[in-house]
Amino acid sequence: MMTSPSEKQIQASTLVTSKDSDVDTHRPRILVLMATYNGEEFLKPQIESILNQKEVDVTLKICDDASADSSYQIAKDYSLQNTNIICSRNKENKGAAKNFIKMLNADDSQGYDYYAFSDQDDVWLPNKLIMAVKALSKTQSNPRGSMYFCDLLNVNKDLRPIERVLKNLDLSGFGRGTLLMRGWVHGCTLVFDAKLRNFAKSYEPTSYPRYHDSWIHMIAYYCGSTIISDTEHYYILRRITGSNAEGQTHFGFKNITDARHSFLRVFTNKPKRLSIFAQQLLIGFAQEMSPSDKRLVSAMAGYKHSIKKRLFMLFSPQFKSPTFSLGLVNRLKVLLGRY
């Protein structure tokens, strides 16, 4: 039975140097997965930024999810000009989470050193992947694998800075069970090794109430993988546009209007299905969890039908949040059964 995962806060001195003797001399082979859907406007610069990654051998695997625009044709044209780009298209829209996981679990996705998820409208800095590899290369002894994530910089459509997301956030402010209610890792920053990919592949959910990146993060977090968090650095310019507004991740209220809208959404938005995701996590990986983590996941999976589990989630410090406002919203959702 695995123990709780170890979280490492990587310091600046660890990541900024390019003369790291712990990195293997061979160029790491990385499979980057991109699920496109009506993303023609910014797709070309994102593909170019992935092809321009330094010190790694990148294979870019793109699966278009039945776009109505020219996204697939753009990706197809790039694949004809670059042997390291694989392009395919779904006949019917599967949704982002299922599209990503299907690509990740496919037979032709085996044999790479590392894996990464990519959005279709961002721009990656040239050292995005190699910096993750340098951090991950120090953790290869964990049989459950390792994953790395960093901060990102939200920008507008013209790449003008808006704000950093995680830099001033104290991750220790999250309780051990809070991930079941609210994630803090952005999938586009994730890089993980083949051990974690193969471990996660052992069970595939029947549905995806949360995104693919949350699924991988929860498996790693609750099943003993090593998780490297780097909130000091960003290597992605993440475009926030009208169609990507949810990329503006906030962990508290900016003003009274923001607070009012947040509370209104608790009552007016369609209830989430995160308890179902927790149920699926138990089905696939309960035997790999520590007893304490299994209790947390079981609480989310069954709180709607158990007063005891609901009270546990409401009052246990294991479900605390880094800000008072976020904690208030989370507990209100538990009280009303909105997860």
ABEGO torsion letter per residue (X at the ends): XBBBBBBBBBBAAAAABABBAABBABBBBBBBBBBBBGAAAAAAAAAAAAAABBGBBBBBBBBBBGBABAAAAAAAAAAAABAABBBBBBABBAEAAAAAAAAAABAAABGBABBBBBBAABBBBAAAAAAAAAAAAAAAABAAEBBBBBBBBBBBAAGBBABBAAAABBAAABBAAAAAABBABBAAABBBBAAAAAAAAABBBABBABBAAAAAAAAAAAAGBBBBBBAABBABBBBBBAAAAAABBBABBABAAAAAAAAAAAAABBBBAAAAAAAAAAAAAAAABBAAAAAAAAAAAAAAABAAAAAAAAABAAABBABAAAAAAAAAAAAAGAX
